[in-house]
Amino acid sequence: MKTLVLFTKLPYLVVFILAQSLLLIRAQAVEPTTYPNQTVHVTTPFPPGGAADVVVRLVSQKLTEELGASFIVDNKPGAGGSIGAKFVSQSSPDGYNLLITSSSTMSINPHFMKKIGYDPFTSFTPISLIGYSPNVFVVTPNLPFKNIQEFIAAAKANPGKYNFASNGPGTSSHLTGELFQQSAGIELLHVPYKGASPAVVDVAGGQVTGLFAAFASVGPLVKSGKLKALGVTSLKRMEIAPQIPTLNESGLPNFESLQWWAVYGPANMPVSIQNKLNEAVNKILKQPETKARFAEESIFVLGGSPDDLKNYLRSDYNKWGKVISTGKFTLN
């Protein structure tokens, strides 16, 4: 009798096991695949060459090694970086389109461009800060100034006599010059150029008084004596040129002007992907070879959480907004 009962229940037991197996197979079929499992496109909104290109290509290469998928660089320059940034902001937030950009795109351009096509705070998912590079104030070597205090004193005594070059209106070099004037209480004539190279050439040749530029652009000329470096715009001295004092320690307390880089994705990226990328970037930035390569370009490593990037952007955005409104200048 017991054998008969067991036999009659056996088909139901088989059906139950089969049903559970099918559910398990179905669950495995719809389970999302591990990120990343295909090529990731990393947009840089600037042309090849320069410190920005060093940053994006090194980080992309290291992400490829760390996460096991190809992170390839796409240069999408134009409109001060807004074309590339807008492209990523309108991409799918699946983690396969990222943006590595600089402070000019996120902190400065939105103050000037009314139809920029993105909002630096709402159009992107913050992933991680990468690092920053200060500017160096250099002057033509035939001037008698030995330090920044002597230059400021001469500029105060002769309003409008001295000038400064920039890479172009609205660039970091231009706004650093504006911040310098406001902080020091002096008046300098702004001479904009189309890029760093011609500006550096004219300062070295004596056609223009001075220039705020990345050390990578002027370092060789400083070492050869063709330019004279009076100060650096970070709060601490550069390891690559520790002999150059900061403006902060030269009579302009808390003076700081930095070009920084960070990784973003489109808005509404899944938190799991955001965190995975943040963890990978921070791991990369701790590697000795990464630090050494960035040091060659006078780039200080930062890193940190997505919230650190969000807060850093807010502070920098507000800072340059104040400089621009105080200067009361516009771009053509």
Secondary structure, DSSP 8 states (H G I E B T S, - for coil): -HHHHHHHHHHHHHHHHHHHHHHHHHHHHHS---S--S-EEEEESS-SSHHHHHHHHHHHHHHHHHHSS-EEEEE---GGGHHHHHHHHTS-SSSSEEEEEEHIIIIIHHHH-TT-S--TTTSEEEEEEEEEEEEEEEE-TTS---SHHHHHHHHHHSTTT-EEEESSTTSHHHHHHHHHHHHHT---EEEE-SSHHHHHHHHHTTSSSEEEEEHHHHHHHHHTTSSEEEEESSSS--TT-TTS-BSTTTT-TT---EEEEEEEEETT--HHHHHHHHHHHHHHHTSHHHHHHHHHTT-EE----HHHHHHHHHHHHHHHHHHHHHHT----
